[in-house]
Amino acid sequence: MKLVHLSDLHIGKRLNNYSLLEDQEYIFKQIIEKLEEIKPQATLIAGDIFDRSNPSEESTILYDKFITGLRNIAPVYIIAGNHDSGQRLELFKNSLHQSGIHISGKCTKEIDKFTIEEDGECVNLYLVPFFSPREISLLLEEEFETYEQAFIELIKDLDIKEDEVNILMAHQLFVNTSKNMDENEQQVIEIGELEQISIQHLENFDYIALGHLHNSQHLKNTNAYYCGTPMKYTINDRDKYFNVVDINEGKVEVERVKLEPLRDLKVLEGDFSDIILHEDSDDYIIVNLTDKKVVDNAKRKLQEKFPHILQLKFNAEVESTWNPQMDKILEEQPVDLLESFYKARGREFSLEEREIATEMFEFLESESNEAT
């Protein structure tokens, strides 16, 4: 039996002023073509289907086209991520279930479980959509301060059959708290201390299909895998893959399948006179100019070679007011910055508040676009 693990599609995402819908449609078509060759028995998508909780019409159309294409190959299992509206994602849930598209958008007291039987193999699949401690506190009528406390309570009554293959899908910040973690895992722990959940709570699972982190990663000495986004969304993103989970006589093997983007995301650094000699490129480009003197009309000249310039940054001596920290801030969604502001002051940012804030920012953006 073969299962495919995808996550963090972020349909509708933009890089600065550039819509990525064309790039996403290209990569989705590539995924479907590869799955037609692999012929999996199911496809798992571990959250962040959309980039916003209230996706555009164009994003919804692309989602429908992609999911339909996947379903024509095999049943599809989907959970909501922190960027999704679980309630919206579950619209027509029962009808979709009948057609082989199974969606878990909101946590319930009983975790959604499905059994996949094929070629003499039996796999139990558990779906845990993104949650906050407050959401689980309200659900279970018990106070939880951390994500880990809430998760432990949520899964404590799971009946795991050890003589069968068990897979968990989740969209949270799971980390390896053992002494055998690698450097990348240590960095994850340092940046997400409040949200992290120890993967050691899931030792009974044969494969853990995770979403949330954007780079492909296997948590060392565990069965937990982040497959990452299907295309690059930040300059820190590495090459992109999806996972093929091969189950044979109860044993699980994992293979990564590489994806090739329509446009890459690159950084070019050097003097203007050197960069202008590069070959023309349609890729998304960030240009770091190291010239000691101001270059007149630099962006206009470079855009003739690189029509998808995301940022043009100058040498610190030329533009001394530039704050390097702004690079990271500019990559963040406004609602994520607002949530970080709340957390820095020790206050939980509820899902309801996030949805209201997201709709407000989307309204302001649409008003701004109409004005221009």
BALUM-99009 format. One record per residue: residue in three letters; x negated, y, z negated of N, C-alpha, C in turn. Coordinates in steps of 0.02 Angstrom, whole numbers, plus 32768, in hexadecimal, padded with zeros to 4 digits. Layout:
ALAXYZXYZXYZ ...
This chain:
MET7FD67FC580008000800080007FD4803E8000 LYS7FE7806F80297FC280AE802B7FF080E9801B LEU7FD881157FEF7FFB81527FDE7FCF818D7FF0 VAL7FED81C480047FC8820180137FD682357FDE HIS7FA182557FC57FA682877F907F9382CC7FAC LEU7FC582F97FAC7FBB833F7FBF7FCD836C7F84 SER7FB983AB7F877FD083DB7F547FC284227F6B ASP7FDF84517F477FCF84997F4E7FD284B17F96 LEU800B84A67FB6801484BC7FFB801685097FFF HIS803585297FCE803B85727FCB8056858F800D ILE808D8571802480AB8589806280C185D2805A GLY80AE85FB808B80BF864280898088866E806C LYS805186518059801A8678803C7FFE86A88070 ARG7FE586E180587FC5871380827F7E871F8069 LEU7F51872D80977F0E874580877F0B878E809B ASN7F0987BA80687F10880180737F4F880E809C ASN7F4A882980D87F87883781007F9688018133 TYR7F7187CA81327F79879781657FA6875E814B SER7FDB875081718005871681627FE086D78177 LEU7FE586A3814D7FC38664815B7FF3862F8177 LEU8030864481898061861281A0804985ED81DF GLU80298610820D800F85EF82497FD985BC8236 ASP7FAC85D082097F7785A381F37F94856681CE GLN7FC8857381A57FE6853D817F800C850D81AC GLU802E852781DE805184FB820E801E84CF8232 TYR7FE584EC82437FB084C682667F97848D823A ILE7F89849C81FA7F6D846881CD7FA2843481BC PHE7FE1844881B78017841881A9801F83E781E4 LYS801B84028221801F83D6825C7FE683A4825B GLN7FAA83BB82477F70838F82447F7A83588210 ILE7F98836A81D77FA5833981A27FD6830381BC ILE800B831981DC803C82EA81F6801D82BB8229 GLU7FF282D682557FD182AB82877FA582778265 LYS7F82828B82317F57825B820D7F81822781E9 LEU7FBA823B81CC7FE5820C81A9800581DA81D8 GLU801281EF8216802E81C182477FFC81898256 GLU7FBB8197824F7F88816382587F8081398218 ILE7F83815A81DE7F798137819E7FB4810A818D LYS7FF18121819E802F80FE8190803780EE8144 PRO80398122811B8042811780D38089810280C2 GLN809180E6808680D380D3806E80F6810C804A ALA80D08141803980EE817C801880BC81B5801A THR80D681F2801880AD822E801280BF82527FD1 LEU808D82647FAA809682877F6A807D82CE7F71 ILE80A682FF7F5E809183457F61809683627F1B ALA805B83707EFD805783807EB6805B83CB7EA7 GLY808F83EB7EBF809F842E7EA9808384687ED1 ASP809D84A57EC1808F84E27EE6809C84D97F31 ILE80DB84C77F3E80F284BF7F8380F185037FA5 PHE810C85347F83810E85787F9C80DD85A47F76 ASP80CB85DD7F93809F860B7F7080C686397F41 ARG8108863F7F4D8133866A7F23817286447F10 SER818D86577ED781C986357EC0820686457EEB ASN8203867D7F0F823986907F3C821D86957F83 PRO8213865C7FA581F0865C7FE68218867E801D SER81F586968050821586B680898239868280B4 GLU8262869A80E18286866D810E82558646813A GLU82208668815181EE8648817C81CA86108155 SER81BC861C8115819B85EA80EC81C885AD80E2 THR820885B980D78237858380CD823F8558810C ILE823F8579814582458554818582088527818F LEU81CD854281808190851A8188819084DF8157 TYR81A684EB811981AB84B580E781D9847E8101 ASP82138491811A82448460813382268437816C LYS82028459819981E4843681D281AF840581BB PHE81868419818A815083EE8172816B83B2814C ILE819A83BE811F81B5838880F681DB83568122 THR81FE8370815482218343818281F0831781A8 GLY81B8833681BD8184830F81E0816682DA81B4 LEU815A82EA8175814082B8814681738280813A ARG81B28293813281E68261812481F08232815F ASN81E38249819B81E9821C81D581B581E581D4 ILE818281EE81A9814D81BC81A2815A818F8166 ALA816B81AF812D8175818980EE819A81B580BC PRO81B78198808781D681C1805381A581F38035 VAL81C1822B801D81988262800381AD82707FBA TYR817C827A7F8F818882887F48816882CB7F38 ILE818F82F97F1D8179833F7F14818683557ECC ILE815683797EAE8162839B7E6F815683E67E78 ALA8173840D7E4C816A84567E4E812984687E2B GLY8108849D7E4580CD84B97E2480DE84FB7E03 ASN80AC851C7DE780B9855B7DC480CC85947DF3 HIS80BD858E7E3580D185C17E65811885B67E7F ASP8134857B7E728176856B7E8C81AD857D7E5B SER81E985867E76822585877E4D8240853F7E4E GLY8239851D7E16825184D87E12829B84D27E23 GLN82C185047E0D830985037E19831885087E64 ARG82F585357E888300853C7ED082E884FE7EF4 LEU82B084E27EDE829484A87F0082C3846C7EFC GLU82EB84697EC7831884317EBD835C84397EE0 LEU836584707F0583A484787F2A83AF843C7F58 PHE83EB84217F5883FE83E77F8183D483A97F6E LYS83C083A67F2E8395836F7F1783B3832B7F24 ASN83F383237F15841382E17F1D841882CD7F66 SER842882FD7F91842D82EE7FD983E982DB7FF5 LEU83B683017FE1837282F37FF8835A82AF7FDF HIS836E829F7FA1835B825E7F84837482257FB0 GLN83B1822C7FCA83CE81F87FF483A781F08035 SER83868226804B83608223808A831782118080 GLY83028205804082BE81F18034828F82298020 ILE82AB8263800E8283829B7FF5829582A67FAC HIS826882967F7F827682957F37825282D07F15 ILE827982FA7EF4825E83397ED9826A833D7E8E SER8237834F7E69823C835C7E22822583A47E17 GLY825583D17E0C824584187E06824284307DBE LYS826884127D92826B84277D4C826483EA7D1F CYS824083F37CE8823883BC7CB8827A83AE7C96 THR8287836E7C8C82C183587C6682A8832B7C2D LYS82D5831A7BFF82C182F07BC782A782AC7BDD GLU82C082957C1582A982557C31828482637C72 ILE824482537C74821B82607CAF823382387CEB ASP8237825A7D25824C82387D62821B82007D73 LYS823781C57D7F820F818A7D8F822A81687DCD PHE81FD81557DFA821081317E3681E380F47E3D THR81FE80BF7E5A81D780837E6681D280777EB1 ILE8194806F7EC8818780647F0F816E801C7F17 GLU81917FF67F3F817F7FB07F4A81727FA57F94 GLU81387F8B7FA481267F807FEA80EB7F4F7FEC ASP80ED7F21801C80B57EF3802880A07ECD7FE8 GLY80D17EBB7FBF80C27E967F8280A77EC17F49 GLU80A17F027F5380897F2F7F1F80C47F537EFF CYS80BE7F617EBE80F27F867E9980D07FC17E75 VAL80E77FFD7E8680C980397E69810080617E46 ASN80F380727E07811F809E7DE1810480E57DE4 LEU812E81127DFC811881587E07813F81867DD8 TYR811A81AD7DB0813881DB7D7F812B82237D96 LEU8160824C7D96815B82907DAF816382C27D76 VAL812F82EB7D6B8131831F7D37812483627D57 PRO8158838A7D64814D83CC7D82812C83FC7D50 PHE811584347D6880F584667D3D8125847B7D05 PHE810984867CCA8131849C7C91810884CC7C67 SER812A84F37C3D8109851C7C0A811C85007BC6 PRO80F5850D7B92810784F67B4F814D850F7B39 ARG815D854C7B4D819F85687B3A81D7853F7B5B GLU81CE852D7B99820185067BBC820E84C47B9A ILE81D884A17B8681E084607B6581FA84697B1E SER81E984A07AFE820484AF7ABB824F84B57ABE LEU826984D87AF182B184E07AF882D2849D7B0C LEU82B084777B3682CB84377B4D82D284057B15 LEU829E84007AEB829C83CD7AB782AF83E87A72 GLU82BF84297A6F82D484497A3182A0843F79FA GLU8260844A7A0E8228844579E081F3847579F7 GLU81D2849679C881A384CB79DA815E84AE79EE PHE814684C37A2A810384AF7A4180DD84EE7A53 GLU809F84F37A3B8076852E7A48804885257A83 THR803584E87A92800684DC7AC9802484AE7AFD TYR800784AF7B38801C84837B6E8010843A7B5C GLU7FD9842D7B3A7FC883E97B277FFB83CC7AF6 GLN800E83F37AC4804083DC7A93808283CB7AB7 ALA809683F67AE580D583EB7B0980D083AD7B35 PHE809883A47B568090836B7B83809083297B5D ILE806D83277B24806B82E97AFC80B282D47AE8 GLU80DA83057AD3811E82F67ABE814882DF7AFA LEU813B82FD7B33816382EF7B6F815A82A77B86 ILE811D828C7B7F810F824A7B9C810C82127B67 LYS811982237B28810C81F37AF3813781B47AF8 ASP817281B97B17819F817F7B1A819C815A7B5E LEU816B816B7B87816681497BC8815780FF7BBE ASP817C80D57BE18172808D7BDD814480787C16 ILE810280797C0980D180697C3C80C5801E7C3E LYS80D280007C7880C77FB87C8080807FAD7C99 GLU80557F947C6D800E7F8F7C7D7FFF7F5B7CB3 ASP802D7F2D7CC080207EFB7CF480377F137D39 GLU804D7F527D3D80607F707D7D80367FAF7D89 VAL80377FC97DC5801280067DD5803C80427DC3 ASN801F80707D9C804380AB7D84801F80EB7D9A ILE804681187DB8802A81577DD2805181917DB4 LEU802D81C47D9F804C82017D85803D823B7DB4 MET807182627DC5806982A17DE9807382DA7DB8 ALA8047830C7DB8804E83457D8A802C83827DA8 HIS804383BC7D91802583FC7DA7801684257D69 GLN7FDE84167D4A7FC784387D0D7F7B84397D0F LEU7F5E845B7CDD7F15845E7CD87EFD84257CAC PHE7EF483EB7CCA7ED983B17CA77E8D83B37CAA VAL7E6C83A47C727E2383A67C707E0983677C4D ASN7DCB83587C5C7DAA831F7C3D7D8683387BFF THR7D9F83277BC57D81833F7B867D4C83107B6B SER7D3B82DD7B927D0682AF7B7C7CC282D07B85 LYS7C8F82AF7B6D7C4B82CA7B717C2E82BF7BB7 ASN7C52829B7BE27C3682897C237C4F82B57C5C MET7C6882F17C4D7C82831D7C817C48833C7CA8 ASP7C57834F7CE87C24836F7D107C2983BB7D09 GLU7BFD83DF7D2D7BF984287D267C39844B7D3B ASN7C5984337D727C9784527D897CCE844B7D56 GLU7CD284117D357D0684067D027CFB84337CC6 GLN7CBC843E7CB37CAD846A7C7B7CC484B17C8A GLN7CBC84C87CC77CD2850A7CDA7D1E85107CD6 VAL7D4184DA7CE97D8A84DB7CE57DA084E37C9C ILE7D8084C07C6E7D9284C57C277D87850C7C0E GLU7D51852B7C237D41856E7C0B7D7385A27C22 ILE7D90859A7C5F7DBD85CD7C787E0685C07C67 GLY7E1685887C497E5C85797C3C7E6985597BF9 GLU7E4A85747BC57E4E85547B847E95854F7B69 LEU7EBF85817B777F0385817B5B7F30854E7B7E GLU7F22853F7BBE7F4F85167BE57F3884CE7BEC GLN7EFB84BF7BD97EDF847E7BE87F0084447BC2 ILE7F03840B7BE47F1D83CD7BC77EE883987BD2 SER7ED883737B9F7EA5833F7BA57EBE83057BD0 ILE7E9782F27C017EAA82BB7C2D7EA782797C08 GLN7E8882787BCE7E83823A7BA87EC782207B90 HIS7EFA824B7B937F3E82357B827F5D82087BB8 LEU7F3B82037BF27F5881DF7C2B7F2E81A37C3F GLU7F0D81847C0F7EE1814C7C1F7F06810F7C38 ASN7F48810A7C2D7F6E80D07C437F8380D47C8C PHE7F74810C7CAD7F8981147CF37F5181007D22 ASP7F6480DF7D597F3280C77D897F1D80FE7DBA TYR7F4781307DC47F3581697DED7F5E81A47DD4 ILE7F3D81DE7DCF7F5F821B7DB87F58824E7DEF ALA7F90825E7E107F91828B7E497F9F82D27E30 LEU7F6B82FB7E2F7F70833D7E107F7183757E44 GLY7F9483AA7E317F9283E97E557F8184207E24 HIS7F6D84597E3D7F6084977E167F1C84B47E27 LEU7EE7848A7E267EA584A27E3A7EA0849E7E86 HIS7E7E84CF7EA47E8084D57EED7E4884B17F11 ASN7E1784977EED7DE384707F0D7DEB84267EFC SER7DDB83FB7F2C7DDF83B37F207DAF839F7EE9 GLN7DC883787EB97D9F83677E807DB783267E60 HIS7D8882FB7E4E7D9682BE7E287D7A82C87DE2 LEU7DA582C47DAF7D8D82CB7D6B7D64828D7D59 LYS7D2582977D497CF482627D407D0C822C7D0F ASN7D0381ED7D227D1381B37CF97D5D81B07CE6 THR7D8881CB7D117DD181C67D067DF181B37D49 ASN7E3381A97D477E59819B7D837E7E81D97D9C ALA7E6682157D877E8982537D967E6782787DD0 TYR7E90828E7E007E7782AF7E3C7EA082EF7E4A TYR7E7C83267E537E9983617E737E87835D7EBD CYS7EB9835E7EEA7EA8835B7F317E9C83A07F4E GLY7EB283D57F2B7EA584197F427ED684307F78 THR7ECC846E7F8E7EF5848B7FC27EE3846E8006 PRO7F11847080367F02845580797ED8848480A4 MET7ED084C3808E7EA584F280B27E8A85258080 LYS7E56854980947E35857880677E6185B6805B TYR7E6785C8801B7E8D860380087E6186377FE5 THR7E2586257FCF7DF686557FB07DB086457FC8 ILE7D8186737FBD7D3C86687FD37D1A86327FAA ASN7D37861F7F717D1B85EA7F477D3185A57F5C ASP7D6085A17F8C7D7985607FA27D46853C7FCD ARG7D4184FB7FC27D1484D07FE97D3B84AE8021 ASP7D1B847E80437D3C845980787D7C8438805D LYS7DAC842D808A7DEE841680757DFD83CE808A TYR7E2283AC805E7E31836580687E778356804D PHE7E91831B80607EC782FD80397EB082B78027 ASN7ED0829A7FF47EBC82587FDB7EE982217FF6 VAL7ECA81E980087EEF81AC80187EE2817B7FE0 VAL7F1881657FBF7F1381377F877F2580F17FA0 ASP7EF480C67FA37EFD80827FBE7F0580517F84 ILE7F3F80317F807F4F80027F4A7F517FBB7F66 ASN7F257F917F4B7F207F4D7F657F187F1D7F2A GLU7F4B7EF37F207F4B7EC27EE97F3F7EE57EA5 GLY7F5F7F1D7E9D7F5C7F417E5D7F1F7F6D7E55 LYS7EF07F6A7E847EB47F937E807EBD7FD27EAB VAL7EA2800A7E917EAC804B7EB37E6980657ECC GLU7E6780777F0C7E2D80977F297E4480D97F49 VAL7E18810C7F477E2B814F7F5E7DFB81657F95 GLU7E17817C7FCC7DF0819780047E0781DE8013 ARG7DD7820A801F7DE7824E80337DE58256807E VAL7E188277809A7E1C828480E17E1482CF80ED LYS7DE282E181147DD18328811E7E028349814E LEU7E10838981407E3B83B2816A7E1383EA818A GLU7E2383FA81C97E00843081ED7E30846A81F9 PRO7E2084A681E17E4F84DE81E57E5184FE822A LEU7E86852282377E8B854A82737E5785838270 ARG7E5285A282367E2185D682297DFF85C881E6 ASP7DBD85CD81E57D9885C481A77D988606817F LEU7D80860281417D79863D81177D2F86438106 LYS7D0F867A811D7CC6867F81187CB286C380FB VAL7C7486C480E27C55870280CA7C16870E80F4 LEU7C11874B81107BD5875F81347BB38796810E GLU7B72879081037B4D87C280DD7B0E87D68102 GLY7B00881781037AC4883081237ACD8877813B ASP7A9A8891815D7A9F88D481797ACF88D381B4 PHE7AEE890D81C07B1E891381F77AFF88FF823A SER7AC1891282457AA0890482857A9888B98291 ASP7A948891825B7A8F884882627AD48828826B ILE7B03883F82427B46882082447B69882E8287 ILE7B5D886982A37B7F887982E27B66884D831C LEU7B2E882983127B1487FC83457B3087B6833F HIS7B5787A8830A7B76876683037BA78759833C GLU7BB3871A834A7BE68708837C7C2A871F8365 ASP7C55873183947C9A874383847CBB87098360 SER7CE7871883307D0886E3830A7D4E86F882F7 ASP7D7C86C882FB7DC186D382E67DCD86BD829E ASP7D9886A7827C7D9D869182377DAD86CC8209 TYR7DC486BC81CC7DCD86EF81997D888700817C ILE7D768740817F7D328753816E7D3187888137 ILE7D04877E81077CF287B180D67CAB87C780E7 VAL7CA2880880F17C61882281067C42884A80CC ASN7C05883680B87BDF885B80867BA5887E80A9 LEU7BAA88C080B27B7588E680D27B4088F980A0 THR7B0188EE80B27ACA88FD80857AA4893C8099 ASP7ABD896080CB7A9C899D80E27A9489CF80A9 LYS7A5C89F380AA7A508A2780777A738A688089 LYS7A878A6F80C87AA98AAB80DE7AEF8A9A80F8 VAL7B1B8ACB80F67B5F8AC1810D7B5F8AB58159 VAL7B868A83816F7B8E8A7481B67BD08A9181CD ASP7BCE8AC081FB7C0B8AE082137C378AAD8239 ASN7C798AB082297CAB8A86824B7C998A3B8249 ALA7C7A8A2582127C6489DF820D7C9E89AF8215 LYS7CD589BB81F27D0C898B81F57D2A8986823A ARG7D3489C0825B7D5289BF829E7D26899782CE LYS7CE489A282CA7CB6898082F77CB4893582E9 LEU7CB6892282A97CB388DC82987CF488B882A9 GLN7D2D88DC82A47D6D88BD82B47D7288A982FD GLU7D4B88C983287D4B88B5836E7D2E886F8377 LYS7CFF885C834B7CE28819834C7D0787E98320 PHE7D20880382E77D4087D982B47D8687F682A5 PRO7DB887E582CD7DFB880482C47E1C87F48281 HIS7E0487BF825E7E2387AE821E7DF487BD81E4 ILE7DDB87FB81E27DB2881081A97DDF8819816C LEU7DCE87F781367DF487FD80F87DDB883880CD GLN7D99883E80C97D7B887380A07D39888980BF LEU7D2B88C980B87CEA88E380CC7CCC8905808F LYS7C9588E980767C77890480387C3289208049 PHE7C21895680277BE3897980357BB1896F7FFD ASN7B72897D800D7B3D897C7FDB7B4E89A97FA1 ALA7B3D89937F637B4F89B97F277B338A007F29 GLU7AF98A0A7F487ADB8A4C7F4A7B018A7A7F79 VAL7B248A5C7FAA7B4C8A847FD97B8F8A957FBA GLU7BAE8A647F997BF08A6F7F7C7BEC8A5E7F32 SER7BD18A8C7F0C7BC28A7E7EC67C018A777E9B THR7C3A8A8C7EB57C778A867E8D7C978A417E92 TRP7C7B8A167EBD7C9A89D47EC67C8E89A87E88 ASN7CC3898A7E6F7CBE895D7E367CC489157E4F PRO7C8E88ED7E497C9088A87E637CC9887F7E47 GLN7CE1888F7E0A7D18886A7DED7D5988717E15 MET7D5C88A77E3E7D9888B27E667DA3887B7E99 ASP7D6C885B7EAF7D7388247EE07DA387EF7EC6 LYS7D9887DA7E887DC287A67E6A7E0987BE7E60 ILE7E0F87FD7E4A7E5288197E3D7E7A881D7E7D LEU7E5A88317EB47E7D88387EF47E9687F67F0F GLU7E7887BF7EFA7E8D877D7F117ECA87637EEA GLU7ED887827EB17F0E87697E867F5287857E9C GLN7F85875D7E917FCA87757E9A7FDC87A47E60 PRO800287DA7E6E801588087E38803587E67DFC VAL805F87B37E09808187927DD18050876A7DA7 ASP801987507DC77FE6872C7DA07FBE875C7D75 LEU7FB187997D8F7F8E87CB7D677FB887E07D2B LEU7FFA87E67D37802787F97D00802887C27CCB GLU802A87837CE1802A874C7CB17FE8874A7C89 SER7FB087597CAA7F70875B7C877F7087937C53 PHE7F8F87CB7C647F9488037C367FBA87EF7BF6 TYR7FF287CB7C00801987B47BC77FF187847B9C LYS7FCF87527BBD7FAB87207B977F71873E7B70 ALA7F5087727B8D7F1887917B6B7F2E87B27B2A ARG7F6F87BF7B257F8B87DE7AE97FB287AD7ABE GLY7FA6876C7ACC7FC287387AA2800C872C7AAB ARG802887407AE5807087387AF1807C87097B2C GLU80A986D87B2380BA86A97B5880E486CC7B8D PHE80D586BF7BCC80F986DC7C05812986A67C1E SER816986AC7C0F819A86777C1D81A686707C68 LEU81C286367C7B81D2862A7CC18206865D7CD9 GLU8236866E7CAE8269869E7CC1824A86E27CCF GLU821C86F77CA481FA87387CAE81D087367CED ARG81B186FD7CF9818786F87D3681B286FF7D75 GLU81EC86DF7D76821886E37DB08230872A7DBB ILE8243874C7D84825B87927D89822287BE7DA4 ALA81E687B67D8881AD87DF7D9D819C87D17DE7 THR819F87917DFC818F877F7E4181C087A17E70 GLU8200879F7E60823387BE7E8B822888097E8E MET821488287E56820788707E5581CD88827E82 PHE8196885C7E7E815C886B7EA8816B885F7EF1 GLU8192882A7F0081A4881D7F4581D088567F61 PHE81FD88717F38822788A97F4D81FC88E67F5C LEU81CC88F57F2F81A1892E7F38817689277F77 GLU815F88E97F84813788DD7FC0816088E77FFF SER819E88CD7FFF81C988D6803981DA891F8046 GLU81E48945800F81F1898C801681B589B08034 SER8179899C801E813C89BA8037813189AA8081 ASN8140896C80948138895880DB8168897E8108 GLU81A5898880F081D689AD811781C189F7811F ALA81A28A1180EA818D8A5780EB81558A63811C THR812B8A2F812780F38A37815581058A21819B 
